[in-house]
Amino acid sequence: MEPTQELIDEIYWEKVDRGKLMTPGERFLYGPRLFDRGLALGLAGIRHQNPAADEARVHEIMAERLMICDDDLMEGKRVRGTMSYAK
């Protein structure tokens, strides 16, 4: 079942409202927290895809993937799974 545009809009505006309630300090810390959460999810995905990989190899794969994303952004390509574009 696909979410309706109404539900998507409602979720978006709830996030906007929560952001407005944050203090400047909370907003400042939110970016690094999101990065940490994304990194943890990415590492979990790599572990799932590579069950035989040790922790060093898991981090090596993550570094390779991050470098690919960085290269793509620098070349102005859209990175899959993001809404970021290089300018």
Secondary structure as GFF3:
##gff-version 3
##sequence-region A 1 87
A	DSSP	alpha_helix	5	21	.	.	.	ID=ss1
A	DSSP	alpha_helix	24	49	.	.	.	ID=ss2
A	DSSP	alpha_helix	55	74	.	.	.	ID=ss3
###
